[in-house]
Amino acid sequence: MNILVVDDEPIIRDGIKRTIQSRFPDHKVHLASSPEEAAGVLRSQPIQLVLTDILMPGMTGLELMNVSRGIHPHVKWVVISAHSEFAYAQEAVRLGARDYLLKPVGKDQLAELIGKISGEFEQETQVSEEAELLKCSLKYLREAVFQRWASGLDIGRIDMLSVIDSHPHFHLVMVKMDSDRKVNLEHYIIENVLTELIEGSGHGFVASYDSQSLIGLVTLAEGGRVESLIADLKSHLKTYLRVPFQVMHTGLLSDFEAVPAEVQRMRQASATQVYDHDTRGGDKAIEVALQYIKTHYQDDLSLEKVASVVFLNPVYFSQLFKQKTGQGFKEYVIHLRLEQAKQLLQNPTLKLADIAERIGYQDMRHFTQVFRKRFGVTPTEYRQGGGAESVR
């Protein structure tokens, strides 16, 4: 069985891999530190099971699962999280997760789950696996040929008749992104979302046009409207994409010879079209950021790091964070750390240096200065004074 482990914490990734390989040496384990890396593995490897964290830079594990279902329907998903909130588990179940595990995951618990899922896969026949592989190979060949055709390039002696016969009339849909960085994850998101919408509206396929553009070809079911598909597509992309994008489409076409010219027309139209952009909504962005901070407050957190988790510009994120929480980012992190320090100081067996390190301060003198500035007493005085009473 091919397994993918997605987690931005290397200790967690490596630990899960060691556990699986020690109990199931025949299984192949792939690792990804982010949803973007995971998308690359899902594209290139025949993954059957994904174990994913929830809060990671770029997008959540639940979002990765949601956008992957259409193009990887056979993959089973297990969500692993440090959060026990019912809403996360409920959403994971709604999306079809096989299970939901809380960190830290016990070795025996993980091995038992992998064993059960392995048994489920063994029941699948080799014939169905070979059929799925053939289907994928034909899909990639068709899309590669269509990409060259849409670009006006020679396709040699490859016969397009089967594609033409399947689509006597069709619409083309182009999605173009605007970014000065690599958009591999966004490319993956668009491919999955558009594929799922096309299959729900009729039949067709999606092909990569270049590093920042994709083209969908769709023959709509009777009564279907391309405007409805476009509206749904924009709505989904505004939820998941973190970069500006454009969506363009043609009218109803019936001549495949017109495809290259229509593609060029859409590309030219993009030069004057306004880009859509919705950075997942302010409330949701801050909600995810707060959960990430609560999980990683003991790490070397920076505003830039947390802003990257929700794919927001650091300056805009700082303004939005203060607007939504009433506190600056740095002030919020300090408050969270010091409140945890007060709890730890109730334990007389813990050394001050250990407490400082646990809440994210490697320098105990700095920890003492920050604590005294906030509460008017040193950590030692707070502990000796009976805790909460000393800072009232």
C-alpha positions as CSV (number, residue, x, y, z in Angstrom):
1,M,0.0,0.0,0.0
2,N,1.2,3.5,-0.9
3,I,0.8,5.9,2.1
4,L,1.3,9.7,2.2
5,V,1.9,11.4,5.5
6,V,1.3,15.2,5.4
7,D,2.4,17.2,8.4
8,D,4.5,20.4,8.8
9,E,6.2,19.0,11.9
10,P,9.2,16.7,10.9
11,I,9.1,14.9,14.2
12,I,5.5,13.8,13.6
13,R,6.1,12.9,10.0
14,D,9.2,10.8,10.7
15,G,7.6,9.2,13.8
16,I,4.6,8.0,11.8
17,K,6.8,6.7,9.0
18,R,9.0,4.7,11.4
19,T,6.0,3.2,13.1
20,I,4.4,2.1,9.8
21,Q,7.6,0.7,8.3
22,S,8.5,-1.2,11.5
23,R,5.0,-2.9,11.5
24,F,4.3,-3.0,7.8
25,P,7.7,-3.2,5.9
26,D,5.9,-3.9,2.6
27,H,4.1,-0.5,2.6
28,K,5.8,2.4,0.9
29,V,5.5,5.7,2.9
30,H,5.8,9.1,1.2
31,L,6.3,12.3,3.2
32,A,5.1,15.9,2.6
33,S,5.7,18.9,4.8
34,S,2.9,21.0,3.3
35,P,-0.3,20.7,1.1
36,E,1.8,21.9,-1.8
37,E,4.2,19.0,-1.5
38,A,1.3,16.7,-0.9
39,A,-0.3,17.8,-4.2
40,G,2.9,16.9,-6.1
41,V,3.0,13.4,-4.5
42,L,-0.7,12.8,-5.3
43,R,-0.1,13.8,-8.9
44,S,3.0,11.6,-9.4
45,Q,2.4,8.5,-7.1
46,P,-0.4,6.0,-6.9
47,I,-1.3,6.9,-3.3
48,Q,-4.0,4.9,-1.6
49,L,-4.0,6.3,1.9
50,V,-3.3,9.9,3.2
51,L,-2.6,10.7,6.8
52,T,-2.9,14.5,7.2
53,D,-2.5,17.1,9.8
54,I,-5.1,19.9,9.9
55,L,-3.4,23.2,10.4
56,M,-0.5,23.7,7.9
57,P,0.9,26.6,5.9
58,G,-1.0,27.3,2.7
59,M,-4.3,25.5,3.4
60,T,-5.7,23.1,6.0
61,G,-5.6,19.3,5.7
62,L,-9.4,19.3,5.4
63,E,-9.3,21.7,2.5
64,L,-6.6,19.6,0.8
65,M,-8.9,16.6,1.3
66,N,-11.9,18.4,-0.1
67,V,-10.2,19.7,-3.3
68,S,-8.6,16.2,-3.9
69,R,-11.7,14.1,-3.7
70,G,-12.9,14.7,-7.3
71,I,-9.7,13.7,-9.0
72,H,-8.6,11.1,-6.5
73,P,-11.8,9.4,-5.4
74,H,-10.2,6.1,-4.5
75,V,-7.9,7.6,-1.9
76,K,-8.8,7.0,1.8
77,W,-8.1,9.8,4.2
78,V,-7.2,9.8,7.9
79,V,-7.1,13.2,9.7
80,I,-4.5,13.6,12.5
81,S,-4.8,16.7,14.7
82,A,-3.8,18.2,18.0
83,H,-7.3,19.7,18.2
84,S,-10.2,17.8,19.7
85,E,-12.8,20.4,18.6
86,F,-16.0,18.7,17.5
87,A,-16.3,21.0,14.5
88,Y,-13.1,19.6,13.0
89,A,-14.1,16.0,13.5
90,Q,-17.6,16.7,12.1
91,E,-16.1,18.3,9.0
92,A,-13.7,15.4,8.5
93,V,-16.5,12.9,8.6
94,R,-18.6,15.0,6.3
95,L,-15.8,15.0,3.7
96,G,-15.5,11.2,4.0
97,A,-12.5,10.7,6.3
98,R,-11.8,7.1,7.2
99,D,-10.9,8.1,10.8
100,Y,-9.9,11.1,13.0
101,L,-7.0,10.7,15.4
102,L,-5.7,13.0,18.1
103,K,-2.1,13.8,18.7
104,P,0.0,12.2,20.1
105,V,-1.0,9.1,18.2
106,G,-0.1,5.9,20.0
107,K,2.0,3.4,18.0
108,D,-0.4,0.5,18.6
109,Q,-3.5,2.7,17.7
110,L,-1.8,3.7,14.4
111,A,-0.7,0.2,13.6
112,E,-4.2,-1.2,14.2
113,L,-5.8,1.4,11.9
114,I,-3.2,0.8,9.2
115,G,-3.9,-2.9,9.5
116,K,-7.6,-2.5,9.0
117,I,-7.2,-0.2,6.0
118,S,-4.7,-2.6,4.5
119,G,-7.2,-5.4,4.7
120,E,-9.8,-3.2,3.0
121,F,-7.4,-2.6,0.1
122,E,-6.5,-6.3,-0.2
123,Q,-10.1,-6.9,-1.1
124,E,-9.8,-4.8,-4.2
125,T,-8.9,-6.9,-7.3
126,Q,-5.8,-6.4,-9.3
127,V,-8.0,-6.0,-12.4
128,S,-9.6,-2.9,-11.0
129,E,-6.2,-1.4,-10.1
130,E,-4.9,-2.1,-13.7
131,A,-8.1,-0.6,-15.1
132,E,-7.6,2.6,-13.0
133,L,-4.0,2.8,-14.1
134,L,-5.0,2.6,-17.7
135,K,-7.7,5.2,-17.2
136,C,-5.2,7.6,-15.7
137,S,-2.7,7.0,-18.5
138,L,-5.2,7.7,-21.2
139,K,-6.4,10.8,-19.3
140,Y,-2.9,12.3,-19.1
141,L,-2.2,11.4,-22.8
142,R,-5.5,13.1,-23.9
143,E,-4.8,16.2,-21.8
144,A,-1.2,16.5,-23.2
145,V,-2.5,16.2,-26.7
146,F,-5.2,18.8,-26.1
147,Q,-2.7,21.2,-24.6
148,R,-0.6,21.1,-27.8
149,W,-3.8,21.5,-29.9
150,A,-5.0,24.5,-27.9
151,S,-1.6,26.1,-28.2
152,G,-1.7,25.7,-32.0
153,L,1.2,23.2,-32.0
154,D,1.6,20.1,-34.2
155,I,0.2,16.9,-32.6
156,G,1.7,14.7,-35.2
157,R,-0.3,11.7,-36.3
158,I,-2.3,11.4,-33.1
159,D,-6.0,11.0,-33.9
160,M,-8.3,13.5,-32.1
161,L,-11.4,11.8,-33.5
162,S,-12.5,10.1,-30.3
163,V,-12.3,13.4,-28.4
164,I,-14.2,15.3,-31.2
165,D,-16.9,12.6,-31.4
166,S,-17.4,12.8,-27.6
167,H,-17.9,16.6,-27.7
168,P,-20.0,17.6,-30.8
169,H,-20.7,20.9,-29.0
170,F,-18.8,22.3,-26.0
171,H,-17.6,25.3,-24.0
172,L,-14.0,26.2,-23.1
173,V,-13.2,27.6,-19.7
174,M,-9.8,29.2,-18.9
175,V,-8.5,30.0,-15.4
176,K,-5.5,32.2,-15.3
177,M,-3.6,33.2,-12.1
178,D,-1.4,36.2,-11.4
179,S,1.5,35.6,-9.1
180,D,5.3,36.1,-9.0
181,R,5.8,32.9,-7.2
182,K,5.3,29.2,-8.1
183,V,1.7,28.3,-7.9
184,N,1.9,24.5,-7.9
185,L,-0.6,24.1,-5.1
186,E,-3.0,26.5,-6.7
187,H,-2.7,24.8,-10.0
188,Y,-3.6,21.5,-8.3
189,I,-6.6,23.2,-6.6
190,I,-8.0,24.6,-9.9
191,E,-7.5,21.2,-11.7
192,N,-9.5,19.4,-9.0
193,V,-12.2,21.9,-8.5
194,L,-12.9,22.5,-12.2
195,T,-12.8,18.7,-12.9
196,E,-15.4,18.1,-10.2
197,L,-17.6,20.8,-11.5
198,I,-17.4,19.6,-15.1
199,E,-18.3,16.1,-14.1
200,G,-21.2,17.4,-12.1
201,S,-22.5,19.6,-15.0
202,G,-21.9,17.2,-17.9
203,H,-18.7,15.7,-19.2
204,G,-15.2,16.9,-20.3
205,F,-11.7,17.3,-18.9
206,V,-9.1,19.8,-17.7
207,A,-5.7,20.4,-19.2
208,S,-2.8,22.5,-18.1
209,Y,-2.0,25.3,-20.6
210,D,1.0,26.8,-18.9
211,S,2.5,27.3,-15.4
212,Q,-0.3,29.7,-14.5
213,S,-3.2,28.8,-16.7
214,L,-5.6,25.8,-17.1
215,I,-8.2,25.1,-19.7
216,G,-11.4,23.1,-19.2
217,L,-13.5,21.6,-22.0
218,V,-17.1,20.8,-21.0
219,T,-20.1,19.5,-22.8
220,L,-23.0,20.4,-20.6
221,A,-25.9,18.2,-19.8
222,E,-29.3,19.1,-21.3
223,G,-30.5,22.3,-19.6
224,G,-27.1,23.1,-18.2
225,R,-25.9,26.7,-18.3
226,V,-22.2,27.6,-18.5
227,E,-22.9,30.7,-16.5
228,S,-23.9,28.5,-13.5
229,L,-20.7,26.5,-13.8
230,I,-18.6,29.7,-13.9
231,A,-20.4,31.1,-10.9
232,D,-19.7,27.9,-8.9
233,L,-16.1,27.9,-10.1
234,K,-15.5,31.4,-9.0
235,S,-17.1,30.8,-5.6
236,H,-14.9,27.7,-4.9
237,L,-11.7,29.4,-6.1
238,K,-12.3,32.4,-3.9
239,T,-12.5,30.0,-1.0
240,Y,-9.3,28.1,-1.7
241,L,-7.0,30.2,-3.9
242,R,-4.6,32.6,-2.2
243,V,-3.6,34.4,-5.4
244,P,-5.6,36.7,-7.8
245,F,-7.2,34.8,-10.7
246,Q,-9.3,35.3,-13.8
247,V,-12.0,33.0,-15.3
248,M,-12.9,33.3,-18.9
249,H,-15.1,31.2,-21.1
250,T,-16.3,30.8,-24.7
251,G,-19.8,30.6,-26.1
252,L,-21.1,27.3,-27.4
253,L,-18.6,25.8,-29.9
254,S,-19.0,22.9,-32.4
255,D,-15.8,23.2,-34.4
256,F,-12.5,21.8,-32.9
257,E,-10.5,23.7,-35.5
258,A,-11.6,26.9,-33.7
259,V,-10.0,25.9,-30.4
260,P,-6.6,27.5,-30.8
261,A,-8.1,30.8,-31.9
262,E,-10.6,30.8,-29.0
263,V,-7.8,30.2,-26.6
264,Q,-5.8,33.1,-27.9
265,R,-8.9,35.3,-27.8
266,M,-9.4,34.5,-24.1
267,R,-5.7,35.1,-23.4
268,Q,-5.9,38.5,-25.1
269,A,-9.1,39.3,-23.1
270,S,-7.3,38.6,-19.9
271,A,-5.1,41.6,-20.4
272,T,-8.1,44.0,-19.7
273,Q,-10.1,41.8,-17.3
274,V,-10.0,42.5,-13.5
275,Y,-8.6,39.8,-11.3
276,D,-10.8,38.2,-8.6
277,H,-9.2,37.8,-5.2
278,D,-10.6,36.6,-1.9
279,T,-8.1,35.6,0.7
280,R,-10.5,33.1,2.3
281,G,-12.4,35.8,4.2
282,G,-11.0,37.8,7.2
283,D,-12.9,35.9,9.9
284,K,-11.8,32.5,8.7
285,A,-8.2,33.6,8.1
286,I,-7.9,34.9,11.7
287,E,-9.7,31.8,13.1
288,V,-7.1,29.5,11.4
289,A,-4.2,31.8,12.5
290,L,-5.4,31.7,16.1
291,Q,-5.6,27.9,16.1
292,Y,-2.1,27.8,14.6
293,I,-0.7,30.2,17.2
294,K,-2.3,28.2,20.1
295,T,-0.6,25.0,18.7
296,H,2.8,26.6,18.0
297,Y,3.1,29.5,20.5
298,Q,6.2,27.8,22.1
299,D,8.0,27.9,18.7
300,D,9.9,30.8,17.2
301,L,6.7,32.4,15.9
302,S,6.9,35.5,13.7
303,L,4.2,37.5,12.1
304,E,5.5,36.7,8.7
305,K,5.4,32.9,9.5
306,V,1.7,33.0,10.7
307,A,0.7,35.3,7.8
308,S,2.2,32.7,5.4
309,V,0.0,30.0,7.0
310,V,-3.1,31.8,5.8
311,F,-1.4,33.2,2.7
312,L,-1.9,36.8,3.6
313,N,0.4,39.8,3.1
314,P,2.1,40.3,6.5
315,V,1.1,44.0,6.6
316,Y,-2.5,43.3,5.8
317,F,-2.5,40.3,8.2
318,S,-1.2,42.5,11.0
319,Q,-4.0,45.0,10.4
320,L,-6.6,42.3,10.1
321,F,-5.4,40.5,13.2
322,K,-5.7,43.6,15.4
323,Q,-9.0,44.5,13.9
324,K,-10.4,41.0,14.7
325,T,-8.8,40.4,18.1
326,G,-8.3,43.8,19.5
327,Q,-4.6,43.0,20.1
328,G,-1.4,43.3,18.0
329,F,0.1,40.0,16.9
330,K,3.1,40.3,19.2
331,E,1.0,41.4,22.2
332,Y,-1.3,38.4,21.7
333,V,1.5,35.9,21.5
334,I,3.1,37.3,24.7
335,H,-0.2,37.2,26.5
336,L,-0.7,33.6,25.5
337,R,2.8,32.6,26.6
338,L,2.6,34.3,29.9
339,E,-0.8,32.9,30.8
340,Q,0.6,29.5,30.2
341,A,3.7,30.4,32.3
342,K,1.4,31.3,35.2
343,Q,-0.1,27.8,35.0
344,L,3.3,26.1,34.8
345,L,4.6,28.1,37.8
346,Q,2.0,26.4,40.0
347,N,4.1,23.3,39.6
348,P,7.0,23.6,42.1
349,T,9.0,20.8,40.5
350,L,9.5,22.7,37.3
351,K,12.6,24.9,37.0
352,L,12.2,28.4,35.7
353,A,14.5,27.7,32.7
354,D,12.3,24.7,31.7
355,I,9.2,26.9,32.0
356,A,10.7,29.6,29.9
357,E,11.7,27.1,27.2
358,R,8.3,25.4,27.2
359,I,6.5,28.7,26.4
360,G,9.0,29.8,23.7
361,Y,11.7,31.8,25.5
362,Q,15.2,30.4,25.2
363,D,16.7,33.2,27.3
364,M,15.5,33.1,30.9
365,R,16.5,36.7,31.6
366,H,14.3,37.8,28.7
367,F,11.4,35.7,30.0
368,T,11.8,37.3,33.5
369,Q,11.9,40.8,32.1
370,V,8.7,40.2,30.0
371,F,6.9,38.6,32.9
372,R,7.8,41.4,35.3
373,K,6.8,44.1,32.8
374,R,3.4,42.4,32.4
375,F,2.6,41.5,36.0
376,G,4.9,43.7,38.1
377,V,6.6,40.7,39.8
378,T,9.3,38.3,38.7
379,P,8.3,34.6,38.0
380,T,10.0,33.7,41.3
381,E,8.1,36.3,43.2
382,Y,4.9,35.2,41.6
383,R,5.6,31.6,42.6
384,Q,6.6,32.5,46.2
385,G,3.6,34.9,46.5
386,G,1.0,32.2,46.0
387,G,0.3,32.6,42.3
388,A,-2.7,34.5,41.2
389,E,-3.0,36.5,44.4
390,S,0.4,38.2,43.8
391,V,-0.6,39.8,40.5
392,R,-4.0,41.2,41.4
